[in-house]
């Protein structure tokens, strides 16, 4: 498994290189530039700014210069935020975004798996139909709808949670954003667990365990649950990517100082280096989360061999 993980990490480098290359040229194909919105900026001042940041050079030279800096761990300066480097902005916002994404993913597993198990054990009952209905509703509602609804209920009407903002060391500011981000993931995990567990409970090895007189709770816990979680583990990769990309909307709705806010601001302001830095971070996290999901899959299913 260790050799497989090393090979996968090495294989991530070409994928990340392709992501960086495509993002670099696609961003610059969009109309406008980082200094075009400065209406009162004299042409000579604008030309000096572009020369200072290397934007007056041919596109291929800009690309090679950026890649060379990236290999040194330098994401470059922000074009619109004066005297601030992209690395500094990432260091500010990434802890908040990681806390939000990891918390939402853990909440999805802690709530979604028991709901799926409950629905599977009570197939075609009111409980099963209720879980299915709530799952469909959670998937259908986007974050920019469910977020304000939760803020309206728990922040304004009940006045028990803050609706926006961030204070370090105050977990209550993360409750509504985490729940908002976790809702669709809870729904997917519950549906995957339900469908997989229903299929596993009809397998021959489960019938054999029951024939031996093993209590039903032990049959589920020791024999059925582990193989039933394989589809959930396969979903962890896309779920982690959703936790990262979905946080863009959630951070904007709740005013959190995460990397998602910087990505949105950078895209609006045509801040090339800021957008590229966030794409590199998000791409790396997504690839690492997919690798972690593959390793967990192999741990759950001994039949998987990485050699």
C-alpha positions in Angstrom: 0.0 0.0 0.0 2.9 2.4 0.8 4.4 1.9 -2.7 1.0 2.5 -4.2 0.6 5.7 -2.3 4.0 6.9 -3.4 3.2 6.1 -7.0 -0.1 7.9 -6.8 1.6 11.0 -5.3 4.1 11.0 -8.1 1.3 10.5 -10.7 -0.5 13.6 -9.2 2.3 15.9 -10.4 1.4 15.6 -14.2 -2.3 16.0 -13.4 -1.6 19.1 -11.3 0.6 20.4 -14.1 -2.2 20.1 -16.6 -4.6 21.8 -14.2 -2.2 24.7 -13.7 -1.6 25.1 -17.5 -5.2 25.0 -18.5 -6.2 27.4 -15.7 -3.4 29.8 -16.5 -4.4 30.3 -20.2 -8.2 30.1 -19.7 -8.1 32.9 -17.1 -6.2 35.1 -19.5 -8.6 34.4 -22.3 -11.4 36.1 -20.4 -12.0 39.7 -21.3 -10.5 42.4 -19.1 -7.5 42.6 -16.9 -6.6 43.3 -13.3 -6.3 47.1 -13.8 -9.1 47.7 -16.3 -11.6 48.7 -13.7 -9.5 51.6 -12.5 -11.5 54.2 -14.5 -9.3 57.2 -13.3 -6.0 55.4 -13.9 -3.9 57.3 -16.5 -2.6 55.1 -19.4 1.0 55.6 -18.5 0.4 54.5 -14.8 -1.5 51.5 -16.0 1.4 50.6 -18.4 3.9 50.9 -15.5 1.8 48.6 -13.3 1.5 46.0 -16.1 5.3 46.2 -16.6 5.9 45.9 -12.8 3.9 42.7 -12.7 5.2 41.3 -16.0 1.8 41.6 -17.8 3.4 43.4 -20.7 5.4 40.3 -21.7 4.3 37.6 -24.1 1.9 35.1 -22.7 4.3 32.2 -22.9 7.0 34.1 -21.0 4.4 34.9 -18.3 3.5 31.2 -18.1 7.1 30.1 -17.8 7.8 32.8 -15.2 4.8 31.7 -13.1 5.7 28.0 -13.3 9.2 28.7 -12.2 8.0 30.6 -9.2 5.5 27.9 -8.4 8.3 25.3 -8.3 10.0 27.5 -5.7 6.8 27.6 -3.7 6.1 31.2 -4.7 2.5 32.0 -5.7 3.4 35.5 -6.6 1.9 38.8 -5.4 -1.8 39.7 -5.5 -2.5 42.2 -8.3 -5.3 44.0 -6.5 -4.4 43.7 -2.8 -1.3 45.9 -2.4 1.8 44.6 -0.6 0.1 41.2 0.1 1.3 37.9 -1.4 -1.0 35.1 -2.5 0.8 32.7 -0.1 -0.1 35.0 2.8 -3.7 35.1 1.8 -3.8 31.3 1.5 -2.3 31.0 4.9 -5.0 33.2 6.3 -8.0 31.6 4.7 -7.0 27.9 4.3 -7.4 27.0 8.0 -11.0 28.3 8.0 -11.8 26.5 4.7 -10.3 23.3 5.9 -12.1 23.5 9.2 -15.4 24.1 7.4 -14.9 21.3 4.9 -13.6 18.7 7.3 -16.4 19.4 9.8 -19.0 19.2 7.1 -17.6 15.9 5.8 -17.5 14.4 9.3 -21.0 15.6 10.0 -22.2 14.0 6.8 -20.7 10.6 7.8 -21.9 10.8 11.4 -25.5 11.6 10.4 -25.8 10.1 6.9 -24.6 6.5 7.8 -27.0 6.0 10.7 -29.9 7.4 8.7 -29.0 5.0 5.8 -28.8 2.1 8.1 -32.1 3.0 9.8 -33.8 3.3 6.4 -32.4 0.0 5.2 -33.4 -1.9 8.3 -37.0 -0.5 7.9 -37.3 -0.9 4.2 -40.6 0.4 2.7 -41.7 1.8 6.1 -42.6 5.4 7.0 -39.1 5.9 8.3 -37.6 4.7 5.0 -39.9 7.0 3.0 -39.2 9.9 5.3 -35.4 9.5 5.0 -35.7 9.3 1.2 -37.9 12.3 1.0 -35.6 14.4 3.2 -32.6 13.3 1.2 -34.2 14.3 -2.1 -35.1 17.7 -0.5 -31.5 18.2 0.8 -30.0 17.4 -2.6 -32.5 19.7 -4.5 -31.9 22.8 -2.3 -28.6 24.6 -3.3 -26.5 26.2 -0.6 -27.4 29.7 -1.5 -31.1 28.8 -0.7 -30.6 26.5 2.3 -28.0 28.8 3.9 -30.2 31.9 4.1 -33.1 29.8 5.2 -31.1 28.4 8.2 -29.8 31.9 9.0 -33.4 33.3 8.9 -34.7 30.6 11.3 -31.9 30.1 13.7 -30.3 33.5 13.5 -33.1 36.0 13.2 -36.3 34.2 14.4 -34.8 32.1 17.2 -31.7 34.2 17.7 -29.5 31.3 18.9 -26.7 31.4 16.3 -24.8 34.2 14.5 -25.9 34.6 10.9 -22.5 35.8 9.5 -19.0 36.7 10.5 -16.1 34.9 12.1 -14.4 34.9 15.5 -11.5 32.6 16.1 -12.1 30.1 18.9 -15.9 30.5 18.6 -17.4 27.3 17.1 -20.9 28.7 17.1 -20.0 30.8 14.0 -19.3 27.5 12.1 -22.6 25.7 13.0 -24.8 27.2 10.3 -22.1 27.1 7.5 -21.2 23.5 8.4 -24.8 22.3 8.4 -25.5 24.1 5.1 -22.5 22.5 3.4 -23.1 19.1 4.9 -26.8 18.8 4.0 -26.4 17.5 0.4 -23.5 15.2 1.5 -25.7 13.8 4.3 -28.4 13.0 1.7 -26.0 11.2 -0.6 -24.3 9.2 2.2 -27.7 8.1 3.5 -29.0 7.0 0.1 -25.7 5.1 -0.7 -25.7 3.4 2.7 -29.4 2.5 2.4 -29.1 1.0 -1.0 -25.8 -0.9 -0.3 -27.0 -2.3 3.0 -30.2 -3.6 1.6 -28.2 -5.5 -1.1 -25.7 -6.8 1.4 -28.4 -8.0 3.9 -29.6 -10.3 1.1 -26.2 -11.8 0.5 -25.4 -15.5 1.2 -22.8 -14.8 3.9 -25.4 -12.7 5.9 -27.9 -15.6 5.7 -25.2 -17.9 6.9 -24.4 -15.7 9.9 -28.1 -15.6 10.8 -28.3 -19.4 10.5 -25.6 -19.7 13.0 -27.7 -17.9 15.6 -25.7 -14.7 15.7 -27.8 -11.8 17.0 -29.1 -9.4 14.4 -27.2 -6.5 15.8 -23.9 -8.3 15.5 -24.7 -9.5 12.0 -25.2 -6.0 10.9 -22.2 -4.6 12.8 -19.6 -7.3 12.1 -20.7 -8.8 8.8 -22.9 -6.4 6.8 -21.9 -2.9 7.6 -18.3 -3.0 6.5 -19.0 -4.1 2.9 -22.0 -1.9 2.8 -19.8 1.1 3.4 -17.7 0.6 0.2 -19.9 2.8 -2.0 -19.8 5.5 0.7 -16.0 5.3 0.7 -16.0 5.6 -3.1 -18.1 8.8 -2.7 -15.6 10.3 -0.3 -13.4 11.6 -3.1 -16.2 13.5 -4.9 -17.6 14.5 -1.4 -14.2 16.0 -0.5 -14.1 17.9 -3.7 -17.7 19.2 -3.1 -16.7 20.2 0.4 -13.9 22.3 -1.0 -15.7 23.8 -4.0 -19.1 24.1 -2.2 -17.4 26.2 0.5 -17.1 29.0 -2.1 -20.8 29.7 -1.9 -21.1 29.0 1.8 -18.2 31.2 2.8 -19.7 34.0 0.7 -23.2 33.6 2.2 -22.0 33.6 5.8 -19.1 36.0 5.4 -16.3 33.6 6.4 -12.7 34.6 5.8 -11.8 31.5 3.9 -10.1 30.9 0.6 -13.4 30.7 -1.2 -14.0 34.4 -0.6 -10.5 35.2 -2.0 -11.2 33.1 -5.1 -14.5 34.9 -5.7 -12.9 38.3 -5.2 -10.0 37.3 -7.4 -12.3 36.1 -10.2 -14.3 39.3 -10.1 -11.2 41.5 -10.0 -9.2 39.5 -12.6 -6.5 38.9 -10.0 -4.7 36.3 -11.9 -2.2 35.1 -9.3 -4.8 35.0 -6.6 -7.1 32.8 -8.7 -4.3 30.6 -9.7 -3.1 30.1 -6.2 -6.5 29.0 -5.1 -6.9 26.6 -8.0 -3.5 25.0 -7.2 -4.6 24.6 -3.5 -8.0 23.2 -4.4 -6.6 20.9 -7.1 -4.0 19.5 -4.7 -6.6 18.9 -1.9 -8.9 17.2 -4.3 -6.2 14.8 -5.6 -5.1 14.0 -2.0 -8.6 13.3 -0.9 -9.2 10.9 -3.8 -6.0 9.1 -2.8 -7.1 8.8 0.8 -10.5 7.5 -0.3 -8.7 4.8 -2.4 -6.6 3.7 0.6 -9.6 3.5 2.9 -11.4 1.4 0.2 -8.5 -1.1 0.2 -8.6 -1.2 4.0 -12.3 -2.0 4.1 -12.2 -4.6 1.2 -9.3 -7.0 1.6 -9.9 -8.3 -1.9 -8.4 -5.0 -3.3 -4.7 -5.4 -4.1 -2.7 -2.3 -5.1 0.3 -4.2 -6.6 
